[in-house]
Amino acid sequence: MKVLVINCGSSSLKYQVFDMQTETVLAKGNVERIGIDGAFLKYRRGDEDTITVEAEIPNHEVAIQLVFAALTNESYGVLKSAAEIEAVGHRVVHAGEKYASSVVIDDDVMAALRECIELAPLHNPPNIVGIEAAQKLMPNVKHVAVFDTAFHQTMPDYAYMYALPYELYEQYRVRRYGFHGTSHKYVAERAAAILGRPLSELKIITCHLGNGASVTAVNCGKSVDTSMGFTPLEGLIMGTRSGDVDPAVITFIQDKEGLASEQVNNLLNKQSGVFGVSGVSSDFRSLEEASEAGNKRAALAMEMFAYRVRKYIGAYAAAMGGVDAIVFTAGLGENSPSMRQNICAGLEFLGVKPDAEKNNARGKEVDFSANGAKVHTLLVPTNEELMIARDTVALVQG
């Protein structure tokens, strides 16, 4: 079965085509600047060089048409026709409390996604646009929605509720939802496979560390707590997001600076995090270079980040009554041995003991725990697109 995976943003579209018989990527790429001057498509077949196609791309429907034109191109395409695509998997950010797993898209699903727009105003609208455009071009195949929030629907109420008037939950569904669920689920499953043990017997802490970052406690295969909350702003310090902050700080800054709520939201989401602390960048590679050159604020930002991750790991070990494995994934988690080492430092009391030589790895699956370590430390590259494709096949064939 050939599956197309689509991830739509407001002016972008990422895509991959899988041959699910072998779970190999036939082609992948992205479309950028949809509805904006200077739009283009990038396309890559296997390990070949990336091809860039510049075009006028006024909307997502045209973007998907351009994707199919590349996929079926006589010179570099991987399909004889678009009819070879047997199912489409869509990444969708928010499903609220409606869905705890991926679903085949129908009218009820689309209505639920629209209801959740107020919970994810930046993400759900383009996700919906992408689904509608793909359905119009491929009306005879099943389309599946795979939600960022679904994996975390197993959290108990005492973990997802805020200590606010209960009526706010009843009226507006104000609660913790969590995100990055597809990534956390994938790497937890891979960790169990690497360890050769059933996921249902393991206590795993998964650390998705990138410009957006979150930590999840996975107990016997189920998410029981996660660091992101009502929005992706809660939890860890991130590239430009503040993470956990005393709520009183917000009203204090509003009064002192005379800011509107939208300006405060922008400050917390786009001007804070390691970028706000360092004044250098939200990119950890740039921070590492600046730190090595003697920039104390860059060094402080990195130490703050590592400390916050370490605190969450300790908290989740307590929440689960122990931990068997800690998994690092996403851009920073996969590619920074020094950050992994810094996070693990001080966790010896849990039984964490990384091997420095094994930890000197990037972008490949590695158990970098020292021999005899009680807790395994793993590097597992995430693959959200493959997880989406797997869920799609399971539902379509189910």
Phi, psi and omega in degrees: 000133176259128184237134174260127177251129184236137176229105186261132168253182184296326180227022182215165178208124174255145182214152172215144174246125181250141162266104189282353174294325179243358184055041178256148177273118179280319180199155178205166179171198181206157174242129183239155175065038176297129182078009182231151177300147178082024181291152180203159174245139171246138186220135179222125177261119180055231180261015182283172179295150179285136177257135178246129179240117177270138183198165172277119185233087186287337184204176184291331178296316177295323178300314180292324175300321179292323176300314180294326177298321178289317182296332182252010180301137183298328184274317187230007181289167179240358179234146174285325176204164180296340181295345178289339177287120185259347178196157180231129176254130182246129172282126178233133186288309194233129174239009181058224178262005188289317187232133178254007178202172179293153183218151170289132186282128173222189183298322179296320179296315180297322178296320178296321179296322178292324177297332183270003181301321181293339177276334180219068186295337180271338189250314185297321179302311177292329175300316179295316179302317180296319178297313182296321179295317180293320179296324180294321181276334181230070186285345187259008176241159179279140177247136185240136175260126178243119192261139174297329186271343191300317184302330184272002180289354176273358178299138175290158184299326181291344177267326185265346181279146170264152179277060177245168175309129187302334180298332180292328174288316182295320185275319189239002182057041176284110182197176176273132180249320183080155182218186184060020187301322181297320179292313181299319179296315182298310186288330176295318178295319179293322179300316179298320180295318179298320181281348179068034180230152178296136177301329182291353180249001190250149170250112188236138172249117182257132183243102177269101190244110177206206177299324165255139187217144177205156178238139181229139173266117182247106183254113180057039176089356183243139175288122179248348173192153179207155191282328177285155188236236178300325173227173177287006182281331184287155171104232185294155164295139182232194182302304179234001180263143185288330190071203183304133177210146176302122181304331180293336177299325184295310180291328177297312180295319178304313181292315184292320185262352181065043186263146171281163182301323179296323179291322177295318178300319178294320180298315184288327185267330190237348183241003187251215180063205181293334176294313181295322181288314186280326187071009185253301188191162171266356180270121185294336176295318178293323178295319180297319178296316181294321179297315179296334179274002175102009179284110186290327180290324176295318178296320178297316181300318180292321179292323176298318180297310181299319181297318181294319178297316180300319179297317180294322177299314178298319180295319183284331172297320178293319182297325182265354183072034179135174178207137178262329183207144173244127186245132178250133181210179182074178191310307181284316181299329182273335192239006180235092176303323183293321179291319176300317180297316181295322179294319182288336181297126181097356178260015181300329182296338177277345186103015179275126180210089180286152174262118186301321181291316178294327182289344181282066184217156180220134169064024177216155182292124181214133166267103186260020175284147179289156177303132179086358179296137182289323181249127178283138172247123188236144168255120180227107176302132180283157177211076182296325181295319178294322177299318178297316180296320179297314178299321180297312179298317181300320181284321182291321180271351192293000000 
